[in-house]
Amino acid sequence: MTKGQTSNMTGAQMVVQALRDQGVDTVFGYPGGAVLPIYDAIFQQNEIKHVLVRHEQGAVHAAEGYARATGKPGVALVTSGPGATNAVTGLTDALMDSIPIIVLTGQVPTFMIGSDAFQEADTVGITRPCTKHNWLVKETDKLSGVLHEAFHVATSGRPGPVLVDIPKDVQFATGEYTKKAANKSRYQPKLKGDIDAITDLVKAIEKAKRPVFYTGGGVINSGPAASQLLRELVDATGFPITSTLMGLGAYPASGDKWIGMLGMHGLYEANMAMHDCDLMINIGARFDDRITGRLDAFSPRSKKAHIDIDPSSINKVIRVDIPILGDVGHVLEDLLKVWKSRGRVTDRENVAKWWKEINTWRKVDCLGYKNSAKTIKPQYALQRLEALTKDMDRYICTEVGQHQMWAAQYLGFEDPNRWMTSGGLGTMGYGFPASIGVQMGHPDALVINVAGEASWLMNMQELGTAMQYRLPVKQFILNNERLGMVRQWQELLHGERYSQSWSEALPDFVKLAEAFGAKGILCSDPADLDDAIMEMIRHPGPVLFDCLVEKHENCFPMIPSGKAHNEMLLGEASTKDAIDADGAVMV
């Protein structure tokens, strides 16, 4: 079929052809009655690899991991009814974190919709609030156009998840397939920022005495050029830079302007700088509640600029002085041009004084902890993992909880797309299937999922997927036999009443690994840790590493909920009832 031509084929064949035309090489899915025609079409070709997951939630998280690590959209294929409803958590996760994925769902035949047929659910209704856009396709002739549109919507503007619901009779019927054409979609997000607003920001940069760059996942979503331009801007101005959880790696952790991650478990110096700055330049971040603390006390004396491609994110939480709507890469390019053309001016004297203040905050050493020769501290485990793997071609995923925050604090990221974590939704069970998606995208890389034992057990069945496809993903479990973050909050807020936060019936993780055919490693002695980590890395297949860590370690620093972002609990703080009841409304 030459460009511009159409061809007759079944709806199921159209799905496969559209995926080919869109450059898709991997699909994560789980078959069922309503998608059998599509699976038959997949069987009859060899270009697109299909990865059989063990749960539909795993399929969507794997597609997220693939998208995050490769920069290409991820694709998941699931059946109707429970297949679609099992995908809802992954869709919501991708919506919150702006991850481009296309989820294809089967549906009962069009003439049965609304009859409570077997495995019928109102998929477009259920997923409308948790997708960027969704479609129910009732005519085969329209299917190819909708599929091409779905890829455009998922990857343009602020990326996000889309869903296409395809009834079974539409898959069987023959229709006209139209190739991907020049983009005629009505959805055309604005990429270029307003030059007057950009010039206003340049003028603010020239005068700022206490500036800070505050960056988020939007920099990474914009593509590698945006990260490069950000690095150039930071190094040229000499301004300090911090980042949200989702933005780690856009600026290198080894860079001399890096002051660490900010937020509820961010670094002391980053949070203090955000509070005391006079110019805050938000580039692709959401001002979410993990960052801002108490809204009325958030960076009270600063002028705020916000660069974002999503108009609904600007002035949503924090009122800003200089809103700039546009793609981060395009805006940064223009910002650099204007700033250079005006003579590369900054208030160097006052910025140098600002750095002295930041360096004073750094001396607090907020990530310091009391190590032990007898038990493995979780911080120590991650420090050793960082030291032994930092020079490797490494991708890190995490589950959600204390281990996630420790990973963000103690692992350094030099490049974008190397850090996959559930930020906005905070989905336990995300990391393992995400690591499978990452490994499919980067077969020769070292992929490590830093996990807690409770989170990991939520999607443990994906060990079968890792074995089936010979994916050497490393599951590094910080096992404290507790729901660690829940336990920490119960200690701080609920008088040490540890309601349901103790994992009482944990499996033997080594035997569990072996039952699936994988390698299991148990380590409880700090003296053995380095050798055990190297054994994990060197093993050519999947590894389940059960790292027994201190059971009651708390994650610090911490901004207690209900407090301003310059009020932090540090490691030596007394924690019993450290958060008053006012904070109880904010988890």
C-alpha positions as CSV (number, residue, x, y, z in Angstrom):
1,M,0.0,0.0,0.0
2,T,1.7,3.2,-1.2
3,K,1.4,6.5,0.6
4,G,-2.0,8.2,0.3
5,Q,-3.7,4.9,-0.8
6,T,-6.4,3.1,1.0
7,S,-6.9,-0.6,1.3
8,N,-9.7,-3.0,2.4
9,M,-9.0,-5.1,5.5
10,T,-10.7,-6.3,8.7
11,G,-10.8,-4.1,11.8
12,A,-8.4,-6.4,13.5
13,Q,-5.9,-6.1,10.7
14,M,-6.3,-2.3,10.8
15,V,-5.2,-2.3,14.4
16,V,-2.0,-4.1,13.6
17,Q,-1.4,-2.0,10.4
18,A,-1.9,1.2,12.4
19,L,0.6,0.1,15.0
20,R,3.1,-0.6,12.3
21,D,2.5,2.8,10.6
22,Q,3.0,4.5,14.0
23,G,6.4,2.8,14.4
24,V,5.2,0.5,17.3
25,D,7.5,-2.4,18.0
26,T,6.2,-3.7,21.3
27,V,2.7,-4.3,22.7
28,F,1.9,-5.4,26.3
29,G,-1.3,-7.3,26.7
30,Y,-3.6,-10.0,27.9
31,P,-6.0,-11.8,25.5
32,G,-9.7,-12.4,26.1
33,G,-12.9,-13.0,24.1
34,A,-13.5,-9.5,22.9
35,V,-10.0,-9.0,21.4
36,L,-9.4,-12.5,19.9
37,P,-9.6,-11.2,16.3
38,I,-6.8,-8.7,17.1
39,Y,-4.7,-11.5,18.7
40,D,-5.3,-13.5,15.5
41,A,-4.0,-10.7,13.4
42,I,-0.9,-10.3,15.8
43,F,-0.3,-14.1,15.3
44,Q,0.0,-13.7,11.6
45,Q,2.8,-11.1,11.6
46,N,6.3,-10.9,13.0
47,E,7.1,-7.1,13.1
48,I,5.4,-6.3,16.4
49,K,6.4,-8.1,19.6
50,H,3.7,-8.9,22.0
51,V,4.5,-9.3,25.7
52,L,2.0,-11.5,27.6
53,V,1.7,-10.0,31.1
54,R,0.0,-11.7,34.0
55,H,-2.5,-8.9,34.9
56,E,-3.9,-6.0,32.9
57,Q,-2.6,-3.5,35.4
58,G,0.8,-4.9,34.7
59,A,0.3,-4.3,30.9
60,V,-0.4,-0.6,31.4
61,H,2.4,-0.1,33.9
62,A,4.8,-1.9,31.5
63,A,3.6,0.4,28.7
64,E,4.3,3.4,31.0
65,G,7.8,2.1,31.8
66,Y,8.5,1.6,28.1
67,A,7.2,5.1,27.2
68,R,9.1,6.8,30.0
69,A,12.5,5.1,29.2
70,T,12.3,5.3,25.4
71,G,10.5,8.5,24.8
72,K,8.1,6.6,22.5
73,P,4.4,6.0,23.2
74,G,3.6,2.7,25.0
75,V,0.8,0.4,23.9
76,A,-1.3,-2.0,25.9
77,L,-4.0,-4.3,24.6
78,V,-6.7,-5.7,26.9
79,T,-10.1,-7.3,26.7
80,S,-13.5,-5.9,27.6
81,G,-15.1,-5.8,31.1
82,P,-12.6,-6.8,33.7
83,G,-9.7,-6.4,31.3
84,A,-10.6,-2.7,30.8
85,T,-11.4,-2.1,34.5
86,N,-8.1,-3.6,35.5
87,A,-6.4,-1.1,33.3
88,V,-8.0,1.9,35.1
89,T,-5.2,2.3,37.8
90,G,-2.5,2.4,35.1
91,L,-4.5,4.9,33.0
92,T,-4.9,7.2,36.0
93,D,-1.2,6.9,36.9
94,A,-0.2,7.9,33.3
95,L,-2.7,10.8,33.4
96,M,-1.2,12.2,36.6
97,D,2.4,11.8,35.5
98,S,1.8,12.8,31.8
99,I,3.0,9.5,30.2
100,P,2.0,8.9,26.6
101,I,0.3,5.5,26.3
102,I,-2.4,4.1,24.0
103,V,-4.6,1.4,25.6
104,L,-6.7,-0.6,23.1
105,T,-9.7,-2.4,24.7
106,G,-12.0,-5.0,23.3
107,Q,-15.8,-4.4,23.6
108,V,-18.8,-6.6,23.1
109,P,-20.4,-6.4,19.6
110,T,-22.1,-3.0,18.9
111,F,-25.6,-4.6,18.8
112,M,-25.1,-6.0,22.4
113,I,-23.8,-2.7,23.9
114,G,-26.2,-1.8,26.8
115,S,-27.6,-5.3,27.2
116,D,-25.4,-6.2,30.2
117,A,-23.7,-8.8,28.0
118,F,-21.0,-11.1,29.3
119,Q,-17.8,-9.1,30.1
120,E,-19.5,-5.8,29.2
121,A,-18.6,-2.6,30.9
122,D,-19.1,1.0,29.9
123,T,-15.4,1.4,29.2
124,V,-15.5,4.9,27.7
125,G,-17.7,6.1,30.6
126,I,-15.4,4.5,33.2
127,T,-12.2,5.8,31.7
128,R,-13.4,9.3,30.6
129,P,-12.0,10.9,33.9
130,C,-8.7,9.0,33.7
131,T,-7.7,9.5,30.1
132,K,-6.7,12.5,28.0
133,H,-9.3,11.4,25.5
134,N,-11.1,8.2,24.6
135,W,-13.1,6.8,21.7
136,L,-15.7,4.1,21.1
137,V,-15.4,3.0,17.5
138,K,-18.7,1.7,16.0
139,E,-17.7,1.7,12.3
140,T,-14.8,-0.2,10.9
141,D,-14.2,2.5,8.2
142,K,-13.5,5.0,11.0
143,L,-11.1,2.8,13.0
144,S,-7.8,3.6,11.2
145,G,-8.4,7.4,11.5
146,V,-9.3,7.1,15.2
147,L,-6.1,5.0,15.9
148,H,-3.9,7.6,14.1
149,E,-5.6,10.4,16.1
150,A,-5.1,8.5,19.3
151,F,-1.3,8.5,18.8
152,H,-1.4,12.2,18.0
153,V,-3.4,13.1,21.1
154,A,-1.3,10.9,23.4
155,T,2.0,12.3,22.3
156,S,1.2,16.0,21.6
157,G,1.0,18.9,24.1
158,R,1.0,17.6,27.6
159,P,1.4,13.8,27.0
160,G,-1.0,11.4,28.5
161,P,-3.0,8.2,28.2
162,V,-5.7,7.6,25.5
163,L,-8.1,4.7,25.1
164,V,-9.7,3.2,22.0
165,D,-12.6,0.9,22.7
166,I,-13.2,-1.5,19.8
167,P,-16.3,-3.7,19.6
168,K,-15.8,-7.3,18.4
169,D,-18.0,-7.0,15.3
170,V,-15.9,-3.9,14.2
171,Q,-12.8,-6.1,14.5
172,F,-14.4,-8.8,12.3
173,A,-15.9,-6.5,9.7
174,T,-14.1,-5.3,6.6
175,G,-13.5,-1.6,6.0
176,E,-11.3,0.9,4.3
177,Y,-7.9,1.5,5.9
178,T,-6.3,4.9,5.5
179,K,-2.6,5.3,6.1
180,K,-1.3,7.8,8.5
181,A,-1.5,11.2,6.7
182,A,-0.3,14.7,7.3
183,N,-1.7,15.7,10.7
184,K,-5.1,17.3,10.2
185,S,-6.2,16.9,13.8
186,R,-8.1,19.7,15.5
187,Y,-5.9,19.2,18.5
188,Q,-2.9,21.4,17.9
189,P,-1.3,22.6,21.2
190,K,0.6,25.8,21.2
191,L,4.4,25.2,21.2
192,K,5.9,28.6,21.0
193,G,5.7,30.8,24.1
194,D,4.7,34.5,24.0
195,I,7.8,36.5,23.3
196,D,6.7,39.4,25.5
197,A,6.3,37.1,28.5
198,I,9.6,35.4,27.8
199,T,11.3,38.9,27.7
200,D,9.6,39.7,31.1
201,L,11.2,36.6,32.5
202,V,14.6,37.5,31.1
203,K,14.3,40.9,32.8
204,A,13.5,39.2,36.1
205,I,16.5,36.9,35.6
206,E,18.7,40.0,35.1
207,K,17.6,41.5,38.4
208,A,17.2,38.5,40.6
209,K,19.2,38.3,43.8
210,R,18.0,34.9,45.1
211,P,16.8,33.0,42.0
212,V,16.1,29.3,41.8
213,F,15.1,27.0,38.9
214,Y,12.3,24.6,39.9
215,T,12.0,21.8,37.3
216,G,9.6,18.9,36.7
217,G,8.7,16.0,34.5
218,G,7.6,18.5,31.7
219,V,11.3,19.0,30.9
220,I,11.8,15.3,30.3
221,N,8.5,14.9,28.4
222,S,9.5,17.7,26.0
223,G,12.4,15.6,24.8
224,P,16.2,15.4,25.1
225,A,16.8,18.8,23.5
226,A,14.8,20.5,26.3
227,S,17.1,18.8,29.0
228,Q,20.1,20.0,27.0
229,L,18.8,23.6,26.8
230,L,18.0,23.6,30.5
231,R,21.6,22.5,31.3
232,E,22.9,25.3,29.1
233,L,20.7,27.9,30.8
234,V,21.5,26.8,34.3
235,D,25.3,26.7,33.7
236,A,25.3,30.0,31.9
237,T,23.3,31.9,34.5
238,G,24.9,30.1,37.5
239,F,21.5,29.9,39.2
240,P,20.8,26.9,41.6
241,I,18.4,24.2,40.3
242,T,16.1,21.8,42.1
243,S,13.6,19.3,40.8
244,T,10.5,17.4,41.6
245,L,10.5,13.6,41.8
246,M,9.4,13.3,38.2
247,G,12.1,15.7,36.9
248,L,15.2,13.9,38.2
249,G,17.9,13.5,35.5
250,A,16.9,16.5,33.4
251,Y,19.9,18.3,35.1
252,P,22.7,16.0,36.2
253,A,23.0,15.1,39.8
254,S,26.8,15.6,39.6
255,G,26.2,19.2,38.2
256,D,27.6,21.9,40.4
257,K,24.4,24.0,40.3
258,W,22.3,21.0,41.6
259,I,20.8,21.5,45.1
260,G,18.9,18.2,45.2
261,M,15.2,17.2,45.0
262,L,12.6,19.3,46.8
263,G,9.3,18.4,48.4
264,M,7.9,16.5,51.4
265,H,11.0,14.3,51.5
266,G,13.3,16.6,49.6
267,L,16.6,18.1,50.7
268,Y,16.7,20.8,53.3
269,E,18.7,23.2,51.1
270,A,16.3,22.8,48.2
271,N,13.2,23.5,50.3
272,M,14.8,26.4,52.1
273,A,16.0,27.9,48.8
274,M,12.5,27.6,47.4
275,H,11.1,29.3,50.5
276,D,13.6,32.2,50.6
277,C,14.1,32.9,46.9
278,D,13.1,36.1,45.2
279,L,12.6,34.6,41.7
280,M,11.2,31.1,41.2
281,I,11.3,29.8,37.6
282,N,9.0,26.8,37.4
283,I,9.8,24.8,34.2
284,G,7.4,21.9,33.6
285,A,6.3,21.2,37.2
286,R,2.8,21.2,38.8
287,F,3.1,23.0,42.1
288,D,1.5,19.9,43.6
289,D,0.9,19.5,47.4
290,R,4.1,17.4,48.0
291,I,6.0,20.6,47.1
292,T,4.1,23.5,48.3
293,G,3.2,22.4,51.9
294,R,0.9,25.2,53.2
295,L,-0.2,27.3,50.3
296,D,-0.4,30.5,52.2
297,A,3.2,30.1,53.3
298,F,4.7,28.9,50.0
299,S,7.7,31.0,48.9
300,P,6.0,34.2,50.2
301,R,8.5,36.8,48.9
302,S,9.2,35.5,45.4
303,K,8.2,36.5,41.9
304,K,7.0,33.3,40.2
305,A,7.3,32.3,36.6
306,H,5.7,29.1,35.2
307,I,6.5,27.5,31.8
308,D,4.1,24.8,30.9
309,I,2.4,23.4,27.8
310,D,-0.8,22.7,29.7
311,P,-2.9,25.8,30.2
312,S,-5.0,24.2,32.9
313,S,-1.8,23.7,35.1
314,I,-0.9,27.4,35.1
315,N,-2.5,29.3,38.0
316,K,-4.2,26.1,39.1
317,V,-2.6,25.9,42.6
318,I,-0.3,28.9,42.9
319,R,-0.9,32.3,41.3
320,V,2.1,33.2,39.2
321,D,3.4,36.5,38.0
322,I,4.8,35.4,34.6
323,P,2.8,32.6,33.0
324,I,4.3,31.2,29.8
325,L,2.3,28.7,27.8
326,G,4.3,26.6,25.5
327,D,6.6,23.6,25.0
328,V,9.5,23.6,27.4
329,G,12.1,23.0,24.6
330,H,10.7,25.9,22.4
331,V,10.4,28.3,25.3
332,L,13.9,27.6,26.7
333,E,15.4,28.1,23.2
334,D,13.8,31.5,22.9
335,L,14.6,32.4,26.5
336,L,18.3,31.7,25.9
337,K,18.3,33.7,22.7
338,V,16.7,36.8,24.3
339,W,18.9,36.6,27.4
340,K,22.0,36.3,25.3
341,S,21.0,39.1,22.9
342,R,20.5,41.4,26.0
343,G,24.1,40.7,27.1
344,R,23.8,37.7,29.4
345,V,23.2,39.8,32.4
346,T,22.7,38.5,36.0
347,D,23.3,40.1,39.4
348,R,26.4,38.1,40.0
349,E,27.4,39.7,43.3
350,N,24.1,38.9,45.0
351,V,23.8,35.5,43.3
352,A,27.2,34.7,44.9
353,K,25.9,35.7,48.3
354,W,22.8,33.5,47.7
355,W,25.1,30.5,47.0
356,K,26.9,31.2,50.3
357,E,23.5,30.9,52.1
358,I,22.6,27.7,50.2
359,N,26.0,26.2,51.1
360,T,25.3,27.0,54.7
361,W,22.0,25.0,54.5
362,R,24.0,22.2,52.8
363,K,26.1,21.9,55.9
364,V,23.1,20.7,57.8
365,D,23.7,17.3,56.0
366,C,20.1,16.5,56.0
367,L,20.7,13.0,54.5
368,G,23.1,12.0,57.2
369,Y,22.1,9.0,59.2
370,K,23.5,6.7,62.0
371,N,24.8,3.6,60.3
372,S,25.0,0.2,61.8
373,A,27.5,-2.7,61.6
374,K,24.8,-5.2,62.5
375,T,21.7,-4.3,60.5
376,I,21.5,-2.9,56.9
377,K,20.2,0.6,57.0
378,P,18.0,1.2,53.9
379,Q,20.0,4.4,53.2
380,Y,23.2,2.4,53.3
381,A,21.8,-0.2,50.9
382,L,21.0,2.5,48.3
383,Q,24.3,4.2,48.8
384,R,26.0,0.9,48.0
385,L,23.7,0.3,45.0
386,E,24.5,3.7,43.7
387,A,28.3,3.3,44.2
388,L,28.4,-0.1,42.4
389,T,26.1,0.7,39.5
390,K,26.5,4.5,38.8
391,D,28.9,4.0,35.9
392,M,26.8,1.3,34.2
393,D,24.1,1.7,31.6
394,R,21.4,1.8,34.3
395,Y,17.7,2.4,34.5
396,I,16.0,2.7,37.9
397,C,12.3,2.0,38.6
398,T,10.6,2.1,42.0
399,E,7.5,1.1,43.8
400,V,5.9,3.6,46.2
401,G,6.7,4.3,49.8
402,Q,9.8,5.0,51.9
403,H,12.1,3.0,49.6
404,Q,11.0,5.3,46.7
405,M,12.0,8.4,48.6
406,W,15.3,7.0,49.7
407,A,16.0,6.0,46.1
408,A,15.3,9.6,45.0
409,Q,17.6,10.9,47.8
410,Y,20.6,8.5,47.5
411,L,20.6,7.6,43.8
412,G,22.0,10.1,41.3
413,F,20.7,10.6,37.8
414,E,22.8,12.1,35.1
415,D,20.4,11.9,32.2
416,P,16.7,12.1,31.5
417,N,14.5,8.9,31.0
418,R,16.6,6.9,33.5
419,W,14.2,7.2,36.4
420,M,10.7,5.6,36.4
421,T,8.5,6.1,39.3
422,S,4.8,6.7,40.1
423,G,4.7,10.4,41.2
424,G,1.2,11.9,41.1
425,L,-0.9,8.8,41.8
426,G,1.6,7.0,44.0
427,T,0.8,3.5,42.8
428,M,2.1,0.6,44.8
429,G,2.8,-2.2,42.3
430,Y,4.0,0.2,39.6
431,G,7.7,-0.6,39.7
432,F,7.9,-4.3,38.7
433,P,5.8,-4.2,35.5
434,A,7.4,-0.8,34.7
435,S,10.8,-2.4,34.9
436,I,9.6,-5.1,32.4
437,G,8.6,-2.3,30.0
438,V,12.0,-0.5,30.4
439,Q,13.9,-3.8,29.8
440,M,11.9,-4.4,26.6
441,G,12.9,-0.9,25.4
442,H,16.5,-1.4,26.4
443,P,17.3,-5.1,26.2
444,D,21.0,-4.7,27.0
445,A,20.8,-2.2,29.9
446,L,20.8,-2.9,33.6
447,V,17.3,-2.4,34.9
448,I,16.7,-2.3,38.7
449,N,13.4,-1.9,40.5
450,V,13.9,-0.6,44.0
451,A,11.0,-2.0,45.9
452,G,9.4,-2.4,49.3
453,E,8.2,-5.9,50.1
454,A,4.6,-4.8,50.4
455,S,4.5,-2.9,47.1
456,W,6.4,-5.6,45.3
457,L,3.8,-8.3,46.3
458,M,1.0,-6.3,44.6
459,N,2.2,-7.4,41.1
460,M,4.6,-10.2,42.0
461,Q,3.0,-12.4,39.3
462,E,4.9,-10.5,36.7
463,L,7.9,-12.6,37.6
464,G,6.3,-15.1,35.2
465,T,6.5,-12.5,32.4
466,A,10.2,-11.7,33.2
467,M,11.0,-15.4,33.0
468,Q,9.0,-16.0,29.8
469,Y,10.7,-13.3,27.9
470,R,14.1,-13.8,29.5
471,L,14.2,-10.2,30.8
472,P,17.0,-9.8,33.4
473,V,15.2,-7.3,35.6
474,K,16.7,-6.9,39.1
475,Q,14.2,-6.6,41.9
476,F,16.0,-4.9,44.8
477,I,13.6,-5.2,47.8
478,L,14.2,-3.2,50.9
479,N,12.4,-5.6,53.2
480,N,11.4,-4.1,56.6
481,E,8.4,-6.4,57.1
482,R,6.3,-3.3,57.4
483,L,4.2,-1.0,55.3
484,G,7.0,1.5,55.9
485,M,5.4,4.8,55.0
486,V,2.1,3.9,56.7
487,R,4.1,2.9,59.8
488,Q,6.0,6.2,59.7
489,W,2.8,8.2,59.6
490,Q,1.3,6.2,62.4
491,E,4.3,7.0,64.5
492,L,4.2,10.7,63.7
493,L,0.5,11.3,63.8
494,H,-1.3,8.4,65.5
495,G,0.5,7.9,68.8
496,E,2.5,4.9,67.6
497,R,-0.7,2.8,67.1
498,Y,0.5,0.6,64.2
499,S,-2.9,-0.4,62.8
500,Q,-2.5,-3.0,60.1
501,S,1.0,-1.8,59.0
502,W,2.9,-5.0,59.9
503,S,3.2,-7.6,57.2
504,E,2.6,-10.8,59.1
505,A,2.7,-13.6,56.6
506,L,5.5,-12.7,54.2
507,P,6.8,-15.4,51.7
508,D,10.4,-16.6,51.6
509,F,11.4,-14.4,48.7
510,V,14.3,-16.7,47.7
511,K,12.0,-19.7,47.4
512,L,9.4,-17.6,45.6
513,A,12.0,-16.6,43.0
514,E,13.1,-20.2,42.6
515,A,9.5,-21.3,42.2
516,F,9.3,-19.1,39.1
517,G,12.7,-20.2,37.9
518,A,14.4,-17.0,38.8
519,K,17.4,-16.4,41.1
520,G,16.8,-15.4,44.7
521,I,19.4,-13.6,47.0
522,L,19.0,-13.0,50.7
523,C,21.2,-10.4,52.5
524,S,20.9,-9.3,56.1
525,D,24.5,-8.4,57.0
526,P,26.0,-5.1,55.9
527,A,29.4,-6.8,55.4
528,D,27.9,-9.1,52.7
529,L,26.0,-6.4,50.9
530,D,28.5,-5.4,48.2
531,D,29.2,-9.0,47.2
532,A,25.4,-9.7,47.1
533,I,24.7,-6.7,44.9
534,M,27.5,-7.7,42.5
535,E,26.0,-11.2,42.4
536,M,22.7,-9.7,41.5
537,I,24.2,-7.6,38.7
538,R,26.2,-10.4,37.2
539,H,23.4,-12.9,37.0
540,P,22.2,-13.1,33.4
541,G,18.5,-13.5,34.3
542,P,15.8,-12.0,36.6
543,V,16.8,-11.7,40.2
544,L,14.8,-11.2,43.4
545,F,17.1,-9.6,46.0
546,D,15.6,-9.8,49.5
547,C,17.5,-7.1,51.4
548,L,16.5,-7.3,55.1
549,V,16.8,-3.7,56.5
550,E,16.2,-1.9,59.7
551,K,12.5,-2.3,60.5
552,H,11.7,1.0,62.1
553,E,13.8,3.5,60.1
554,N,12.0,6.7,59.2
555,C,12.5,8.7,56.0
556,F,13.9,12.2,56.6
557,P,14.0,15.0,56.0
558,M,10.2,15.5,56.0
559,I,7.8,18.4,55.7
560,P,4.9,17.4,58.0
561,S,1.6,17.8,56.3
562,G,-0.1,21.1,57.3
563,K,3.3,22.8,57.8
564,A,5.1,25.3,55.6
565,H,7.8,23.9,53.3
566,N,10.6,25.5,55.4
567,E,9.5,23.6,58.5
568,M,11.2,20.3,58.2
569,L,11.7,17.4,60.5
570,L,15.3,16.2,60.4
571,G,16.7,12.8,61.3
572,E,17.4,13.4,64.9
573,A,13.9,14.9,65.5
574,S,11.6,13.5,68.1
575,T,8.9,11.9,66.0
576,K,6.2,10.8,68.3
577,D,3.1,12.9,67.6
578,A,5.4,15.3,65.7
579,I,2.5,16.1,63.4
580,D,-0.4,17.8,65.0
581,A,-4.0,17.0,64.2
582,D,-4.2,19.9,61.7
583,G,-2.0,17.8,59.4
584,A,-4.3,14.8,59.7
585,V,-6.4,16.0,56.8
586,M,-3.4,15.9,54.5
587,V,-1.9,12.5,53.9
